[in-house]
């Protein structure tokens, strides 16, 4: 092997190594020249504990040991005999370099001969494994230490728990999320691993990806005290929220982002003081008896002028005694204004203030987080944000964006999708039912890390703004994709929006912005969802009017097709072979396999023309194995195919009635 690859300073990855112990090597320095390799293992406190030199040509070198302690034997009464001579040789193999130290060991019964072997094996240019074996252990399995180059970025992670109740662990979690925002102000340093039941299930998998593909060296923090000590200088003060007034925590995140402060409850004030932090705001008893509209008006009057006009955050979702503010680190990072105001028109005070906040944002700005499940509906929230031409990036549980936004893709990396249709594609459909499956709710919330991915053709809605918001995380999905994983653009624009709610003069530029993101991500199919009409008091359909459909065809000329809806819808058209199809079936997470199979058989019965193209939307709580079970239970005459093939064949073999919002249910 090329021994020059071993040269450099290496840091021990403690969580991937055997026990280091009191005298163990926290780092290692290796120097290589034309004739020799010099290895120095270094303990905490910069004490050299294990210097050793060998020749590269295999010739032996003799000397006397300089260090009595053998760090890998800190629990045993076995030492080097400093009075006896030792011999050191080196041997290079194809993938490793082995150092052999022949010496005398000092034991309680005297001196004994022994040999220690050090096998140095680089896993890649940034990682190295050191395996030690000793002749004094029969059949020694070896002691293994893993190192990373010290030039590799160092970072820390801490695990969050399942309890997000005000009377439970919410205080701990909120403090750590706020600490994450401050620790990551200038560089990615603190990563949070969210629990198994979190909406975005990928945080453990992305952590592994950051270690391997991005060469981060992570150390685990186990307690809030340890985390605060590690990042002691990141916070300039602390904000106290009132556990008796839930909304005060949301206001505290606004203040903390502006003041570079830690968010704490009364139970954590003593810890913050012990860390040398000063109180910058105390919200205890400040909001007693006030409505949410009054509380947010108080925050608006004092802090709005200092907040971002490019980002605003809704910490909605769960209500009552539970809050899951995963996106709060990002909001603090961007010094955004936080709220969970209702956008329901009958909630006059809250809706009026929400409208005022949105109207004062910059054109095209981003609304992060999610509406409150208690106060209003998704369609009300997105209809209002879209009416200002703003872009929603959900959810309130979106994790680690202050970290992920600062990790770039590999130099020269390009996003490549798994297309199945190219020039000359001429597959002729058979008289059967073709199925294409699309996972709801974009990457990360769905079944990406669940069993079954890659076993059948499957389309994934891509949160396209992650290409700049979390580029390495987008790279993570693209590099993991199997040939059966097909990415499509979503949702309705460059961010979630309802096109029918967007002012007509703003819609073309937003669609063109989405088209540019599609090109960068190598996407050829676009997904639209519009609940504008459903949000109206009189109700309505999820279908698109002709004007809206015209806009997508005009401003996304490179799209090979469009899909529409969430639940089933009935907008259908084809233009120059480019179809727009709505979902004909929605796989609910509560629908049994037997009932879902019966439903799809019924759809095939009432849509009797063949081929019939059955577009299926799969709710994110269903993993692919469940979908496979349903498909396997269908009778003969059904076939699952990739979405791009599905759309091209449907466009060339049109069997749908052209329909828009104004004429749903026509002949």
BELRABEL-V823021 format. One record per backbone hydrogen bond with DSSP energy under -1.0 kcal/mol. CO is the residue of the C=O (numbers start at 1). NH is the residue of the N-H. If there is no record, write none. Layout:
co->[CO CO]
nh->[NH NH]
This chain:
co->[1 2 3 4 8 9 10 11 12 13 14 26 27 28 29 30 31 35 36 37 38 39 40 41 41 42 42 43 47 52 54 61 63 68 70 73 76 79 81 86 87 88 89 91 96 97 98 99 100 101 102 103 104 105 106 107 110 112 114 115 116 117 118 119 120 121 124 126 127 127 128 129 130 131 132 133 134 137 143 144 145 146 147 148 149 153 155 156 157 158 164 165 165 169 170 171 172 173 174 175 176 177 178 179 180 182 189 191 193 195 202 203 204 205 206 207 208 209 209 210 217 219 223 224 225 226 227 229 231 237 238 238 239 240 242 245 246 247 248 249 250 251 252 253 254 255 256 260 262 264 265 268 269 270 271 272 273 278 281 283 287 291 292 293 294 295 296 297 298 299 300 303 304 309 310 312 313 314 314 317 319 321 324 325 327 328 329 330 331 332 335 337 339 344 346 347 348 349 350 351 352 353 354 355 356 358 362 365 366 367 368 371 372 377 378 379 380 381 382 383 385 385 386 391 392 393 395 396 400 401 403 404 407 410 417 422 430 432 433 434 435 436 437 438 444 447 450 451 452 458 459 460 461 462 463 464 465 465 466 470 471 472 473 474 475 476 482 484 486 488 489 491 493 496 498 498 503 503 506 507 508 509 510 511 512 513 514 515 516 517 518 524 525 526 527 528 531 536 544 545 546 547 548 549 550 551 552 556 561 562 563 564 567 572 573 575 578 579 580 581 583 585 586 587 592 593 594 595 596 597 598 599 600 601 602 603 612 614 615 615 616 617 618 619 623 624 625 626 627 628 631 637 639 642 643 644 645 646 647 648 649 659 660 663]
nh->[3 5 6 7 30 150 28 148 14 16 17 12 42 10 40 8 38 56 33 54 31 52 29 49 50 26 27 46 43 39 37 88 86 80 73 76 78 106 84 63 102 61 100 98 93 120 91 118 89 116 87 114 81 112 79 110 107 105 103 135 101 133 99 131 97 129 127 149 123 124 147 121 145 119 143 117 137 140 132 18 130 13 128 11 152 217 219 191 221 193 323 168 170 173 174 175 176 177 178 179 180 181 182 183 184 185 156 158 160 198 206 207 208 209 210 211 212 213 214 216 155 157 227 228 229 230 231 232 234 262 280 281 264 283 245 248 249 251 252 253 254 255 256 257 258 259 261 236 239 241 268 272 273 274 275 277 276 238 240 286 290 295 296 297 298 299 300 301 302 303 304 306 307 362 366 368 339 316 370 373 322 166 326 328 331 332 333 334 336 335 308 313 315 347 348 351 352 353 354 355 356 357 358 359 360 361 365 391 312 393 314 317 376 381 382 383 384 385 386 387 388 390 389 367 496 369 398 327 404 405 406 407 472 413 419 425 432 612 639 614 641 616 459 618 201 450 453 625 455 486 439 488 443 464 466 467 468 469 470 474 475 476 477 478 479 480 485 458 460 462 527 497 495 392 501 502 506 507 510 511 512 513 514 515 516 517 518 519 520 521 523 560 489 563 492 565 535 539 661 549 550 551 552 553 554 555 556 559 526 581 528 583 566 659 580 578 575 562 573 564 569 617 588 619 596 597 598 599 600 601 602 603 604 605 606 607 434 436 584 585 438 587 440 622 627 628 629 630 631 632 634 433 435 646 647 648 649 650 651 652 653 572 663 666]
